[in-house]
Structures are given as structure tokens and as C-alpha cells.
Amino acid sequence: MAKSIDVSDLNIYYGDFLAVEGVSMTIPARSVTALIGPSGCGKSTFLRSLNRMHEVIPGARVDGKVVIDGQELYAPEVDPVEVRRQIGMVFQRPNPFPTMSIYENVLAGSRLNAKKLKKHAADEIVEKSLRGANLWEEVKDRLDKPGAGLSGGQQQRLCIARAIAVEPQVLLMDEPCSALDPISTSAIEDLIHDLKSDYTIVIVTHNMQQAARVSEDTAFFNLAGAGKPGRLVEMNATRKIFSNPDEPSTEAYISGRFG
Ligand SMILES: Nc1ncnc2c1ncn2[C@@H]1O[C@H](COP(=O)(O)OP(=O)(O)OP(=O)(O)O)[C@@H](O)[C@H]1O
């Protein structure tokens, strides 16, 4: 199920504006890769290029290659809508469908994928996904209540349940804990740890400790200068990035000297 991702010479544009330049990296399967770097260096833009969400913005485009287990993501025959279904994404702010029940929130993606879902199969998906997102025990007695009635941390876990319900190959997370308190953050981090045995996870985070805690590899992005595009400075084992990075600018960033 989990897939590795090979990115080569990827340039990412908003119209004429080159936001991210020349990224090449290999993101290993069944592992967590953290993307770090100062504001505006293109972490979210890069993340969205991995499931073709970037192109949703008018005029936005990429050139270069993204290959997921041998399949080129930007090949002409690939349907971007299908890609977005297969590569799950969790955003900064939990965004459950507010009036939809917890049960239906989990199934939202599966209902799009399968025309008719039998009650028994639907129940199974809901329980498995909520268990996978570490939320089952907290909500099993109120599955018919609206998603908006949950706490922020529970809502974020509900969004993760919704993302994993379709059994994606890859899970992209854009600062999934930035709107959460420390206890909910810790629950999500534990969950990320559990999920990585099944999924390839890429997470954008501003929190250095979080990158150090949850990821195997870390990619440090930076701007080459004001008005210049973001680029990948260094990707290495997280252990190495936080103890003995190859690049002085990585060292400066992680030690809090800029960014
Ligand atoms: N919809 C958009 N249209 C035009 N430019 C955009 C758009 N979204 C982002 N950008 C620009 O692309 C560059 C990279 O932005 P991006 O949000 O990817 O950076 P980031 O590293 O994720 O930042 P942050 O850490 O602040 O979230 C910035 O110069 C930003 O202004």
C-alpha cells in the first residue's frame, strides 16, 4: 500500500512566479519525512504538488517529475482527481464537514469512490478508520452526532480517519498540529508514529521538536534570497539534521538563528 516518492528537478509556479525551484529528493515508503524551513520557502506548495492539489489554483503549474512507485504523477493520462483521492491530505485547521455526522464524515471519500456502499461494509470502514485514527473509543457511542461537536484535537483525528478511510498510499500533512493544544498534539504524534507502518507520510511542521520526534528524514527548504524561489537545501536522516547537518544554513535554522 505505502509507496516511495521520487521527485526530480521539480519547479513549481503560480502563474509566472517561480515559488519552488529544482527540487530533487526521494521520500521513502513506510516512513515519516518532515519538511521544515522558514515561512514562504515553499513547504506547503511543494507538499501540494505531491497530490496535484497545487493545480487547483488557477495558473498554477509544475515542471519536472514526481514518480510514485514507478507511476509518473504528471503524465498526461493520469487523472488528477483520482490522484487526490489516492493521496490523502490533512490540513492545518481540522476541516470536518460540520453538519455531517461523525460516521458520514469518515465515509465522505469512500462514498465518492464507490457508488453503492453496503451498510455492513460502511460500518467496517468507519470502525477501522476511527480505530486507526485513535478516536474510536471516544466517539463510538455518538457516531450519528455532527463532526463539529468534537474538540479540535478530536476533529483533527476525525480528518485523519477520513483520509485513511480510502486507504491512501501516501498521507500528506500540512502543519496538522498547529491549531491544537499540547495534549491533542501528542495524540496526533502518537498516531503518526502508528500510521507509518502502513503509509508514506510527509509532514510540514514549524515545530523543530515535532520534526525531531516524529520523522525519520527531514528536508530543509530555504529561500536563496528575498524574492528568490524556495529550494531544497538539505535532506538527511532527522538524527543527522538535528545533530550534525551538512549545510551551515540548516544548522543556523534549527538552532533558531533565523526563520
Ligand atoms: N495561491 C498562491 N498564489 C500565488 N502565490 C502563492 C500562493 N500560495 C503561496 N504562494 C507563494 O508561494 C511561496 C511559497 O509559499 P508556501 O505557502 O508554499 O510557503 P511555506 O513555506 O509553506 O510558508 P509557511 O511556513 O508560512 O506556511 C510564497 O512566496 C507565497 O507567497
The ligand as a Tripos MOL2 file, in Angstrom:
@<TRIPOS>MOLECULE
LIG
   31    33     1     0     0
SMALL
NO_CHARGES

@<TRIPOS>ATOM
      1 N1         -2.1510   30.8030   -4.1240 N.pl3     1 LIG1
      2 C1         -0.9800   31.4170   -4.3030 C.ar      1 LIG1
      3 N2         -0.8030   32.3040   -5.3170 N.ar      1 LIG1
      4 C2          0.3770   32.9220   -5.5060 C.ar      1 LIG1
      5 N3          1.4720   32.7330   -4.7390 N.ar      1 LIG1
      6 C3          1.3510   31.8790   -3.7200 C.ar      1 LIG1
      7 C4          0.1360   31.1640   -3.4380 C.ar      1 LIG1
      8 N4          0.3480   30.3770   -2.3590 N.ar      1 LIG1
      9 C5          1.6230   30.5670   -1.9660 C.ar      1 LIG1
     10 N5          2.2370   31.4710   -2.7910 N.ar      1 LIG1
     11 C6          3.6180   31.9490   -2.7000 C.3       1 LIG1
     12 O1          4.4930   30.8390   -2.8590 O.3       1 LIG1
     13 C7          5.6060   30.9610   -1.9690 C.3       1 LIG1
     14 C8          5.6700   29.7250   -1.0730 C.3       1 LIG1
     15 O2          4.5260   29.7150   -0.2030 O.3       1 LIG1
     16 P1          4.1800   28.4910    0.7520 P.3       1 LIG1
     17 O3          2.8900   28.7890    1.4070 O.co2     1 LIG1
     18 O4          4.3270   27.2370   -0.0030 O.co2     1 LIG1
     19 O5          5.3800   28.5830    1.7980 O.3       1 LIG1
     20 P2          5.5400   27.8450    3.1940 P.3       1 LIG1
     21 O6          6.9760   27.5130    3.3120 O.co2     1 LIG1
     22 O7          4.5710   26.7260    3.3080 O.co2     1 LIG1
     23 O8          5.1610   29.0090    4.1810 O.3       1 LIG1
     24 P3          4.5200   28.9650    5.6730 P.3       1 LIG1
     25 O9          5.5250   28.2490    6.5090 O.co2     1 LIG1
     26 O10         4.4020   30.4250    6.0240 O.co2     1 LIG1
     27 O11         3.1960   28.2670    5.5830 O.co2     1 LIG1
     28 C9          5.4140   32.2630   -1.1980 C.3       1 LIG1
     29 O12         6.1420   33.2730   -1.8620 O.3       1 LIG1
     30 C10         3.9310   32.5050   -1.3160 C.3       1 LIG1
     31 O13         3.6390   33.8800   -1.2510 O.3       1 LIG1
@<TRIPOS>BOND
     1     1     2 1
     2     2     3 ar
     3     2     7 ar
     4     3     4 ar
     5     4     5 ar
     6     5     6 ar
     7     6     7 ar
     8     6    10 ar
     9     7     8 ar
    10     8     9 ar
    11     9    10 ar
    12    10    11 1
    13    11    12 1
    14    11    30 1
    15    12    13 1
    16    13    14 1
    17    13    28 1
    18    14    15 1
    19    15    16 1
    20    16    17 2
    21    16    18 1
    22    16    19 1
    23    19    20 1
    24    20    21 2
    25    20    22 1
    26    20    23 1
    27    23    24 1
    28    24    25 2
    29    24    26 1
    30    24    27 1
    31    28    29 1
    32    28    30 1
    33    30    31 1
@<TRIPOS>SUBSTRUCTURE
     1 LIG1         1 GROUP 0 **** ****
